[in-house]
Amino acid sequence: HERGVPVIGICGGFQMLGKTIRDPLGVDGCRGEIAGLGLIDAETEFFADKRTVRTTLEIAPQAARGILDGTAGIRLTGYEIHMGETVASSSSVILGMLEDKRPDGAVNQTGTVFGSYVHGIFDNPVFTEKLLNNILAARGRPALTGPAPAYANFREAEYDRLADMVEAHLDVNALERIINTWPSRP
């Protein structure tokens, strides 16, 4: 970041971007407080309960700056799986609103650092293309040509390729026999 490289944090990475991380219950190891990277003006506190939910994040107009320029209103579908809450102060800008009307994420004042609790935001090809083109433009590089590929399609193709390799190199029938004869546990 000190050399002008954009920084993006998802989930735990988002928590680390802030000023402090507090764990008063010791849910992630030991009780206490540690300093974060201080790249956004936010503080995190861990809770005992883990939040696991599919959600949609809509990028807020005020967050669409810097590397997020042109992304206002884009809806990103993903999921949250985290313990705790990160609260941004007034000097940080909220990245967007979740479908349940909770704020999520934060962006620094220059738009060079942002974080979110939502996993999967880069699966949206429109968002990812705008983000990458903004980063390229900031570096004086030409924009990507053509639409960004849909990551979900790529991921599914890779899963299919992996399944084909497993099927070609593993005796699936023998594996099923082993599984079916394995002693059940109470």
Contact map, one row per residue, 1 for C-alpha under 8 A:
111111100000000000000000000000000000000000000000000000000000000000000000000000000000000000000000000000000000000000000000000000000000000000000000000000000000000000000000000000000000000000
111110000000000000000000000000000000000000000000000000000000000000000000000000000000000000000000000000000000000000000000000000000000000000000000000000000000000000000000000000000000000000
111110000000000000000000000000000000000000000000000000000000000000000000000000000000000000000000000000000000000000000000000000000000000000000000000000000000000000000000000000000000000000
111111000000000000000000000000000000000000000000000000000000000000000000000000000000000000000000000000000000000100000000000000000000000000000000000000000000000000000000000000000000000000
111111100000000000000000000000000000000000000000000000000000000000000000000000000000000000000000000000000000000100000000000000000000000000000000000000000000000000000000000000000000000000
100111110000000000000000000000000000000000000000000000000000000000100000000000000000000000000000000000000000000110000000000000000000001000000000000000000000000000000000000000000000000000
100011111000000000000000000000000000000000000000000000000000000000000000000000000000000000000000000000000000000111000000000000000000000000000000000000000000000000000000000000000000000000
000001111100110000000000000000000000000000000000000000000000000000000000000000000000000000000000000000000000000011100000000000000000000000000000000000000000000000000000000000000000000000
000000111111111110000000000000000000000000000000000000000000000000000000000000000000000000000000000000000000000001110000000000000000000000000000000000000000000000000000000000000000000000
000000011111110000000000000000000000000000000000000000000000000000000000000000000000000000000000000000000000000000111110000000000000000000000000000000000000000000000000000000000000000000
000000001111111000000000000000000000000000000000000000000000000000000000000000011100000000000000000000000000000000111110000000000000000000000000000000000000000000000000000000000000000000
000000001111111100000000000000000000000000000000000000000000000000000000000000000100000000000000000000000000000000001000000000000000000000000000000000000000000000000000000000000000000000
000000011111111110000000000000000000000000000000000000000000000000000000000000000000000000000000000000000000000000100000000000000000000000000000000000000000000000000000000000000000000000
000000011111111111000000000000000000000000000000000000000000000000000000000000000000000000000000000000001000000001111000000000000000000000000000000000000000000000000000000000000000000000
000000001011111111001000000000000001000000110000000000000000000000000000000000000000010000000000000000000000000000100000000000000000000000000000000000000000000000000000000000000000000000
000000001001111111111000000000000001110000000000000000000000000000000000000000000000000000000000000000000000000000000000000000000000000000000000000000000000000000000000000000000000000000
000000001000111111100000000000000001111101000000000000000000000000000000000000000000000000000000000000000000000000100000000000000000000000000000000000000000000000000000000000000000000000
000000000000011111111000000000000001111111110000000000000000000000000000000000000000000000000000000000000000000000000000000000000000000000000000000000000000000000000000000000000000000000
000000000000000111111000000000000011111111100000000000000000000000000000000000000000000000000000000000000000000000000000000000000000000000000000000000000000000000000000000000000000000000
000000000000000101111100000000001111010001110000000000000000000000000000000000000000000000000000000000000000000000000000000000000000000000000000000000000000000000000000000000000000000000
000000000000001101111110000000001111000000111100000000000000000000000000000000000000000000000000000000000000000000000000000000000000000000000000000000000000000000000000000000000000000000
000000000000000000011111000000111100000000111100000000000000000000000000000000000000000000000000000000000000000000000000000000000000000000000000000000000000000000000000000000000000000000
000000000000000000001111111101111000000000001110000000000000000000000000000000000000000000000000000000000000000000000000000000000000000000000000000000000000000000000000000000000000000000
000000000000000000000111111000111000000000001100000000000000000000000000000000000000000000000000000000000000000000000000000000000000000000000000000000000000000000000000000000000000000000
000000000000000000000011111001100000000000000111000000000000000000000000000000000000000000000000000000000000000000000000000000000000000000000000000000000000000000000000000000000000000000
000000000000000000000011111111110000000000000000000000000000000000000000000000000000000000000000000000000000000000000000000000000000000000000000000000000000000000000000000000000000000000
000000000000000000000011111111100000000000000111000000000000000000000000000000000000000000000000000000000000000000000000000000000000000000000000000000000000000000000000000000000000000000
000000000000000000000010011111000000000000000100000000000000000000000000000000000000000000000000000000000000000000000000000000000000000000000000000000000000000000000000000000000000000000
000000000000000000000000011111100000000000000000000000000000000000000000000000000000000000000000000000000000000000000000000000000000000000000000000000000000000000000000000000000000000000
000000000000000000000010111111110000000000000000000000000000000000000000000000000000000000000000000000000000000000000000000000000000000000000000000000000000000000000000000000000000000000
000000000000000000000111111011111000000000000000000000000000000000000000000000000000000000000000000000000000000000000000000000000000000000000000000000000000000000000000000000000000000000
000000000000000000000111010001111100000000000000000000000000000000000000000000000000000000000000000000000000000000000000000000000000000000000000000000000000000000000000000000000000000000
000000000000000000011111000000111110000000000000000000000000000000000000000000000000000000000000000000000000000000000000000000000000000000000000000000000000000000000000000000000000000000
000000000000000000011100000000011111000000000000000000000000000000000000000000000000000000000000000000000000000000000000000000000000000000000000000000000000000000000000000000000000000000
000000000000000000111000000000001111110000000000000000000000000000000000000000000000000000000000000000000000000000000000000000000000000000000000000000000000000000000000000000000000000000
000000000000001111111000000000000111110000000000000000000000000000000000000000000000000000000000000000000000000000000000000000000000000000000000000000000000000000000000000000000000000000
000000000000000111100000000000000011111000000000000000000000000000000000000000000000000000000000000000000000000000000000000000000000000000000000000000000000000000000000000000000000000000
000000000000000111110000000000000011111111000000000000000000000000000000000000000000000000000000000000000000000000000000000000000000000000000000000000000000000000000000000000000000000000
000000000000000011100000000000000000111110000000000000000000000000000000000000000000000000000000000000000001000010000000000000000000000000000000000000000000000000000000000000000000000000
000000000000000011100000000000000000011111000000000000000000000000000000000000000000000100010000000000000111000011000000000000000000000000000000000000000000000000000000000000000000000000
000000000000000001100000000000000000011111100000000000000000000000000000000000000000000111110000000000000001000000000000000000000000000000000000000000000000000000000000000000000000000000
000000000000000011110000000000000000010111110000000000000000000000000000000000000000011110010000000000000100000000000000000000000000000000000000000000000000000000000000000000000000000000
000000000000001001111100000000000000000011111000000000000000000000000000000000000000011100000000000000000000000000000000000000000000000000000000000000000000000000000000000000000000000000
000000000000001001011100000000000000000001111100000000000000000000000000000000000001111000000000000000000000000000000000000000000000000000000000000000000000000000000000000000000000000000
000000000000000000001111000000000000000000111110000000000000000000000000000000000001110000000000000000000000000000000000000000000000000000000000000000000000000000000000000000000000000000
000000000000000000001111101100000000000000011111000000000000000000000000000000000011100000000000000000000000000000000000000000000000000000000000000000000000000000000000000000000000000000
000000000000000000000010101000000000000000001111110000000000000000000000000000000011100000000000000000000000000000000000000000000000000000000000000000000000000000000000000000000000000000
000000000000000000000000101000000000000000000111110000000000000000000000000000000011000000000000000000000000000000000000000000000000000000000000000000000000000000000000000000000000000000
000000000000000000000000000000000000000000000011111000000000000000000000000000000011000000000000000000000000000000000000000000000000000000000000000000000000000000000000000000000000000000
000000000000000000000000000000000000000000000011111100000000000000000000000000001111000000000000000000000000000000000000000000000000000000000000000000000000000000000000000000000000000000
000000000000000000000000000000000000000000000000111110000000000000000000000000011110000000000000000000000000000000000000000000000000000000000000000000000000000000000000000000000000000000
000000000000000000000000000000000000000000000000011111000000000000000000000000111100000000000000000000000000000000000000000000000000000000000000000000000000000000000000000000000000000000
000000000000000000000000000000000000000000000000001111100000000000000000000000111000000000000000000000000000000000000000000000000000000000000000000000000000000000000000000000000000000000
000000000000000000000000000000000000000000000000000111110000000000000000000011110000000000000000000000000000000000000000000000000000000000000000000000000000000000000000000000000000000000
000000000000000000000000000000000000000000000000000011111000000000000000000011110000000000000000011000000000000000000100000000000000000000000000000000000000000000000000000000000000000000
000000000000000000000000000000000000000000000000000001111100000000000000001111100000000000000000011000000000000000000000000000000000000000000000000000000000000000000000000000000000000000
000000000000000000000000000000000000000000000000000000111110000000000000001111000000000000000001111000010000000000000100000000000000000000000000000000000000000000000000000000000000000000
000000000000000000000000000000000000000000000000000000011111000000000001111100000000000000000001111000000000000000000000000000000000000000000000000000000000000000000000000000000000000000
000000000000000000000000000000000000000000000000000000001111101100000011111100000000000000000011100000000000000000000000000000000000000000000000000000000000000000000000000000000000000000
000000000000000000000000000000000000000000000000000000000111111100000001100000000000000000000111100000000000000000000000000000000000000000000000000000000000000000000000000000000000000000
000000000000000000000000000000000000000000000000000000000011111100000011100000000000000000000000000000000000000000000000000000000000000000000000000000000000000000000000000000000000000000
000000000000000000000000000000000000000000000000000000000001111110000001000000000000000000001100000000000000000000000000000000000000000000000000000000000000000000000000000000000000000000
000000000000000000000000000000000000000000000000000000000011111110010001000000000000000000001111000000000110001000000000000000000000000000000000000000000000000000000000000000000000000000
000000000000000000000000000000000000000000000000000000000011111111111111000000000000000000000000000000000000001000000000000000000000000000000000000000000000000000000000000000000000000000
000000000000000000000000000000000000000000000000000000000000011111111100000000000000000000000000000000000000011000000000000000000000000000000000000000000000000000000000000000000000000000
000000000000000000000000000000000000000000000000000000000000000111111000000000000000000000000000000000000000011100000000000000000000010000000000000000000000000000000000000000000000000000
000001000000000000000000000000000000000000000000000000000000000111111000000000000000000000000000000000000000001100000000000000000011011000000000000000000000000000000000000000000000000000
000000000000000000000000000000000000000000000000000000000000001111111110000000000000000000000000000000000000001000000000000000000110010000000000000000000000000000000000000000000000000000
000000000000000000000000000000000000000000000000000000000000000111111111000000000000000000000000000000000000000000000000000000000110010000000000000000000000000000000000000000000000000000
000000000000000000000000000000000000000000000000000000000000000110011111000000000000000000000000000000000000000000000000000000000100000000000000000000000000000000000000000000000000000000
000000000000000000000000000000000000000000000000000000000010100100011111110000000000000000000000000000000000000000000000000000100110000000000000000000000000000000000000000000000000000000
000000000000000000000000000000000000000000000000000000000111111100001111110000000000000000000000000000000000000000000000000000000000000000000000000000000000000000000000000000000000000000
000000000000000000000000000000000000000000000000000000000111100000000011111000000000000000000000000000000000000000000000000000000000000000000000000000000000000000000000000000000000000000
000000000000000000000000000000000000000000000000000000000110000000000011111100000000000000000000000000000000000000000000000000100000000000000000000000000000000000000000000000000000000000
000000000000000000000000000000000000000000000000000000011110000000000000111110000000000000000000000000000000000000000000000000000000000000000000000000000000000000000000000000000000000000
000000000000000000000000000000000000000000000000000000011110000000000000011111000000000000000000000000000000000000000001101100100000000000000000000000000000000000000000000000000000000000
000000000000000000000000000000000000000000000000000001111000000000000000001111100000000000000000000000000000000000000001100100000000000000000000000000000000000000000000000000000000000000
000000000000000000000000000000000000000000000000000001111000000000000000000111110000000000000000000000000000000000000111100000000000000000000000000000000000000000000000000000000000000000
000000000000000000000000000000000000000000000000000111110000000000000000000011111000000000000000000000000000000000000111000000000000000000000000000000000000000000000000000000000000000000
000000000010000000000000000000000000000000000000001111100000000000000000000001111100000000000000000000000000000000001110000000000000000000000000000000000000000000000000000000000000000000
000000000010000000000000000000000000000000000000011110000000000000000000000000111110000000000000000000000000000000001000000000000000000000000000000000000000000000000000000000000000000000
000000000011000000000000000000000000000000000000011100000000000000000000000000011111000000000000000000000000000000001000000000000000000000000000000000000000000000000000000000000000000000
000000000000000000000000000000000000000000000111111000000000000000000000000000001111100000000000000000000000000000000000000000000000000000000000000000000000000000000000000000000000000000
000000000000000000000000000000000000000000011111110000000000000000000000000000000111110000000000000000000000000000000000000000000000000000000000000000000000000000000000000000000000000000
000000000000000000000000000000000000000000011110000000000000000000000000000000000011111000000000000000000000000000000000000000000000000000000000000000000000000000000000000000000000000000
000000000000001000000000000000000000000001111000000000000000000000000000000000000001111100000000000000001000000000000000000000000000000000000000000000000000000000000000000000000000000000
000000000000000000000000000000000000000001110000000000000000000000000000000000000000111110000000000000000000000000000000000000000000000000000000000000000000000000000000000000000000000000
000000000000000000000000000000000000000111100000000000000000000000000000000000000000011111111100000000001100000000000000000000000000000000000000000000000000000000000000000000000000000000
000000000000000000000000000000000000000011000000000000000000000000000000000000000000001111110000000000000000000000000000000000000000000000000000000000000000000000000000000000000000000000
000000000000000000000000000000000000000010000000000000000000000000000000000000000000000111111000000000000000000000000000000000000000000000000000000000000000000000000000000000000000000000
000000000000000000000000000000000000000010000000000000000000000000000000000000000000000111111000000000000001100000000000000000000000000000000000000000000000000000000000000000000000000000
000000000000000000000000000000000000000111000000000000000000000000000000000000000000000111111100000000000111100000000000000000000000000000000000000000000000000000000000000000000000000000
000000000000000000000000000000000000000000000000000000000000011000000000000000000000000101111110000000000111100000000000000000000000000000000000000000000000000000000000000000000000000000
000000000000000000000000000000000000000000000000000000000001011000000000000000000000000100011111100000111110000000000000000000000000000000000000000000000000000000000000000000000000000000
000000000000000000000000000000000000000000000000000000000011001000000000000000000000000000001111100000111110000001110000000000000000000000000000000000000000000000000000000000000000000000
000000000000000000000000000000000000000000000000000000001111001000000000000000000000000000000111110000111100000000000000000000000000000000000000000000000000000000000000000000000000000000
000000000000000000000000000000000000000000000000000000001111000000000000000000000000000000000111111111110000000000000000000000000000000000000000000000000000000000000000000000000000000000
000000000000000000000000000000000000000000000000000000111100000000000000000000000000000000000001111111110000000000000000000000000000000000000000000000000000000000000000000000000000000000
000000000000000000000000000000000000000000000000000000111100000000000000000000000000000000000000111111000000000000000000000000000000000000000000000000000000000000000000000000000000000000
000000000000000000000000000000000000000000000000000000000000000000000000000000000000000000000000111111000000000000000000000000000000000000000000000000000000000000000000000000000000000000
000000000000000000000000000000000000000000000000000000000000000000000000000000000000000000000000111111100000000000000000000000000000000000000000000000000000000000000000000000000000000000
000000000000000000000000000000000000000000000000000000000000000000000000000000000000000000000000111111110000000000000000000000000000000000000000000000000000000000000000000000000000000000
000000000000000000000000000000000000000000000000000000000000000000000000000000000000000000000111110011111000000000000000000000000000000000000000000000000000000000000000000000000000000000
000000000000000000000000000000000000000000000000000000001000000000000000000000000000000000000111110001111100000000011000000000000000000000000000000000000000000000000000000000000000000000
000000000000010000000000000000000000000000000000000000000000000000000000000000000000010100000111000000111110000001111000000000000000000000000000000000000000000000000000000000000000000000
000000000000000000000000000000000000000101000000000000000000001000000000000000000000000100011111000000011111000001110000000000000000000000000000000000000000000000000000000000000000000000
000000000000000000000000000000000000000100000000000000000000001000000000000000000000000000011110000000001111101111100000000000000000000000000000000000000000000000000000000000000000000000
000000000000000000000000000000000000001110000000000000000000000000000000000000000000000000111000000000000111111111000000000000000000000000000000000000000000000000000000000000000000000000
000000000000000000000000000000000000000000000000000000000000000000000000000000000000000000111000000000000011111100000000000000000000000000000000000000000000000000000000000000000000000000
000000000000000000000000000000000000000000000000000000000000000011000000000000000000000000000000000000000001111110000000000000000000000000000000000000000000000000000000000000000000000000
000000000000000000000000000000000000000000000000000000000000001111110000000000000000000000000000000000000011111111000000000000000000000000000000000000000000000000000000000000000000000000
000111100000000000000000000000000000000000000000000000000000000001100000000000000000000000000000000000000011111111000000000000000000000000000000000000000000000000000000000000000000000000
000001110000000000000000000000000000001100000000000000000000000000000000000000000000000000000000000000000011011111100000000000000000000000000000000000000000000000000000000000000000000000
000000111000010000000000000000000000000100000000000000000000000000000000000000000000000000000010000000001111001111110000000000000000000000000000000000000000000000000000000000000000000000
000000011110111010000000000000000000000000000000000000000000000000000000000000000000000000000010000000001110000011111000000000000000000000000000000000000000000000000000000000000000000000
000000001110010000000000000000000000000000000000000000000000000000000000000000000000000000000010000000011100000001111110000000000000000000000000000000000000000000000000000000000000000000
000000000111010000000000000000000000000000000000000000000000000000000000000000011100000000000000000000011000000000111110000000000000000000000000000000000000000000000000000000000000000000
000000000110000000000000000000000000000000000000000000101000000000000000000001110000000000000000000000000000000000011111100000000000000000000000000000000000000000000000000000000000000000
000000000110000000000000000000000000000000000000000000000000000000000000000001110000000000000000000000000000000000011111100000000000000000000000000000000000000000000000000000000000000000
000000000000000000000000000000000000000000000000000000000000000000000000000111100000000000000000000000000000000000000111111000000000000000000000000000000000000000000000000000000000000000
000000000000000000000000000000000000000000000000000000000000000000000000000111000000000000000000000000000000000000000111111100000000000000000000000000000000000000000000000000000000000000
000000000000000000000000000000000000000000000000000000000000000000000000000000000000000000000000000000000000000000000001111110110000000000000000000000100000000000000000000000000000000000
000000000000000000000000000000000000000000000000000000000000000000000000000100000000000000000000000000000000000000000001111110010000000000000000000001110000000000000000000000000000000000
000000000000000000000000000000000000000000000000000000000000000000000000000110000000000000000000000000000000000000000000111111110000000000000000000001100000000000000000000000000000000000
000000000000000000000000000000000000000000000000000000000000000000000000000000000000000000000000000000000000000000000000011111111000000000000000001111100000000000000000000000000000000000
000000000000000000000000000000000000000000000000000000000000000000000000000000000000000000000000000000000000000000000000000111111100000000000000001100000000000000000000000000000000000000
000000000000000000000000000000000000000000000000000000000000000000000010010100000000000000000000000000000000000000000000010111111110000000000000000000000000000000000000000000000000000000
000000000000000000000000000000000000000000000000000000000000000000000000000000000000000000000000000000000000000000000000011111111111000000000000000100000000000000000000000000000000000000
000000000000000000000000000000000000000000000000000000000000000000000000000000000000000000000000000000000000000000000000000011111111100000000001001100000000000000000000000000000000000000
000000000000000000000000000000000000000000000000000000000000000000011110000000000000000000000000000000000000000000000000000001111111110000000000000000000000000000000000000000000000000000
000000000000000000000000000000000000000000000000000000000000000000111010000000000000000000000000000000000000000000000000000000111111111000000000000000000000000000000000000000000000000000
000000000000000000000000000000000000000000000000000000000000000000100000000000000000000000000000000000000000000000000000000000011111111100000001000000000000000000000000000000000000000000
000000000000000000000000000000000000000000000000000000000000000000000000000000000000000000000000000000000000000000000000000000001111111110000111000000000000000000000000000000000000000000
000000000000000000000000000000000000000000000000000000000000000001111000000000000000000000000000000000000000000000000000000000000111111111000000000000000000000000000000000000000000000000
000001000000000000000000000000000000000000000000000000000000000000100000000000000000000000000000000000000000000000000000000000000011111111100000000000000000000000000000000000000000000000
000000000000000000000000000000000000000000000000000000000000000000000000000000000000000000000000000000000000000000000000000000000001111111111110000000000000000000000000000000000000000000
000000000000000000000000000000000000000000000000000000000000000000000000000000000000000000000000000000000000000000000000000000000000111111111110000000000000000000000000000000000000000000
000000000000000000000000000000000000000000000000000000000000000000000000000000000000000000000000000000000000000000000000000000000000011111111000000000000000000000000000000000000000000000
000000000000000000000000000000000000000000000000000000000000000000000000000000000000000000000000000000000000000000000000000000000000001111111000000000000000000000000000000000000000000000
000000000000000000000000000000000000000000000000000000000000000000000000000000000000000000000000000000000000000000000000000000000000000111111100000000000000000000000000000000000000000000
000000000000000000000000000000000000000000000000000000000000000000000000000000000000000000000000000000000000000000000000000000000000000111111110000000000000000000000000000000000000000000
000000000000000000000000000000000000000000000000000000000000000000000000000000000000000000000000000000000000000000000000000000000000100110011111000000000000000000000000000000000000000000
000000000000000000000000000000000000000000000000000000000000000000000000000000000000000000000000000000000000000000000000000000000000100110001111100000000000000000000000000000000000000000
000000000000000000000000000000000000000000000000000000000000000000000000000000000000000000000000000000000000000000000000000000001001100000000111111100000000000000000000000000000000000000
000000000000000000000000000000000000000000000000000000000000000000000000000000000000000000000000000000000000000000000000000000000000000000000011111000000000000000000000000000000000000000
000000000000000000000000000000000000000000000000000000000000000000000000000000000000000000000000000000000000000000000000000000000000000000000001111100000000000000000000000000000000000000
000000000000000000000000000000000000000000000000000000000000000000000000000000000000000000000000000000000000000000000000000011001000000000000001111110000000000000000000000000000000000000
000000000000000000000000000000000000000000000000000000000000000000000000000000000000000000000000000000000000000000000000000011011000000000000001011111000000000000000000000000000000000000
000000000000000000000000000000000000000000000000000000000000000000000000000000000000000000000000000000000000000000000000000010000000000000000000001111101100000000000000000000000000000000
000000000000000000000000000000000000000000000000000000000000000000000000000000000000000000000000000000000000000000000000001110000000000000000000000111111100000000000000000000000000000000
000000000000000000000000000000000000000000000000000000000000000000000000000000000000000000000000000000000000000000000000011110000000000000000000000011111110000000000000000000000000000000
000000000000000000000000000000000000000000000000000000000000000000000000000000000000000000000000000000000000000000000000001000000000000000000000000001111111000000000000000000000000000000
000000000000000000000000000000000000000000000000000000000000000000000000000000000000000000000000000000000000000000000000000000000000000000000000000011111111100000000000000000000000000000
000000000000000000000000000000000000000000000000000000000000000000000000000000000000000000000000000000000000000000000000000000000000000000000000000011111111110000000000000000000000000000
000000000000000000000000000000000000000000000000000000000000000000000000000000000000000000000000000000000000000000000000000000000000000000000000000000111111111000000000000000000000000000
000000000000000000000000000000000000000000000000000000000000000000000000000000000000000000000000000000000000000000000000000000000000000000000000000000011111111100000000000000000000000000
000000000000000000000000000000000000000000000000000000000000000000000000000000000000000000000000000000000000000000000000000000000000000000000000000000001111111110000000000000000000000000
000000000000000000000000000000000000000000000000000000000000000000000000000000000000000000000000000000000000000000000000000000000000000000000000000000000111111111000000000000000000000000
000000000000000000000000000000000000000000000000000000000000000000000000000000000000000000000000000000000000000000000000000000000000000000000000000000000011111111100000000000000000000000
000000000000000000000000000000000000000000000000000000000000000000000000000000000000000000000000000000000000000000000000000000000000000000000000000000000001111111110000000000000000000000
000000000000000000000000000000000000000000000000000000000000000000000000000000000000000000000000000000000000000000000000000000000000000000000000000000000000111111111000000000000000000000
000000000000000000000000000000000000000000000000000000000000000000000000000000000000000000000000000000000000000000000000000000000000000000000000000000000000011111111100000000000000000000
000000000000000000000000000000000000000000000000000000000000000000000000000000000000000000000000000000000000000000000000000000000000000000000000000000000000001111111110000000000000000000
000000000000000000000000000000000000000000000000000000000000000000000000000000000000000000000000000000000000000000000000000000000000000000000000000000000000000111111111000000000000000000
000000000000000000000000000000000000000000000000000000000000000000000000000000000000000000000000000000000000000000000000000000000000000000000000000000000000000011111111100000000000000000
000000000000000000000000000000000000000000000000000000000000000000000000000000000000000000000000000000000000000000000000000000000000000000000000000000000000000001111111110000000000000000
000000000000000000000000000000000000000000000000000000000000000000000000000000000000000000000000000000000000000000000000000000000000000000000000000000000000000000111111111100000000000000
000000000000000000000000000000000000000000000000000000000000000000000000000000000000000000000000000000000000000000000000000000000000000000000000000000000000000000011111110000000000000000
000000000000000000000000000000000000000000000000000000000000000000000000000000000000000000000000000000000000000000000000000000000000000000000000000000000000000000001111111000000000000000
000000000000000000000000000000000000000000000000000000000000000000000000000000000000000000000000000000000000000000000000000000000000000000000000000000000000000000000111111100000000000000
000000000000000000000000000000000000000000000000000000000000000000000000000000000000000000000000000000000000000000000000000000000000000000000000000000000000000000000010111111100000000000
000000000000000000000000000000000000000000000000000000000000000000000000000000000000000000000000000000000000000000000000000000000000000000000000000000000000000000000010011111110000000000
000000000000000000000000000000000000000000000000000000000000000000000000000000000000000000000000000000000000000000000000000000000000000000000000000000000000000000000000001111111000000000
000000000000000000000000000000000000000000000000000000000000000000000000000000000000000000000000000000000000000000000000000000000000000000000000000000000000000000000000001111111100000000
000000000000000000000000000000000000000000000000000000000000000000000000000000000000000000000000000000000000000000000000000000000000000000000000000000000000000000000000001111111110000000
000000000000000000000000000000000000000000000000000000000000000000000000000000000000000000000000000000000000000000000000000000000000000000000000000000000000000000000000000111111111000000
000000000000000000000000000000000000000000000000000000000000000000000000000000000000000000000000000000000000000000000000000000000000000000000000000000000000000000000000000011111111100000
000000000000000000000000000000000000000000000000000000000000000000000000000000000000000000000000000000000000000000000000000000000000000000000000000000000000000000000000000001111111110000
000000000000000000000000000000000000000000000000000000000000000000000000000000000000000000000000000000000000000000000000000000000000000000000000000000000000000000000000000000111111110000
000000000000000000000000000000000000000000000000000000000000000000000000000000000000000000000000000000000000000000000000000000000000000000000000000000000000000000000000000000011111110000
000000000000000000000000000000000000000000000000000000000000000000000000000000000000000000000000000000000000000000000000000000000000000000000000000000000000000000000000000000001111111000
000000000000000000000000000000000000000000000000000000000000000000000000000000000000000000000000000000000000000000000000000000000000000000000000000000000000000000000000000000000111111100
000000000000000000000000000000000000000000000000000000000000000000000000000000000000000000000000000000000000000000000000000000000000000000000000000000000000000000000000000000000000111110
000000000000000000000000000000000000000000000000000000000000000000000000000000000000000000000000000000000000000000000000000000000000000000000000000000000000000000000000000000000000011111
000000000000000000000000000000000000000000000000000000000000000000000000000000000000000000000000000000000000000000000000000000000000000000000000000000000000000000000000000000000000001111
000000000000000000000000000000000000000000000000000000000000000000000000000000000000000000000000000000000000000000000000000000000000000000000000000000000000000000000000000000000000000111
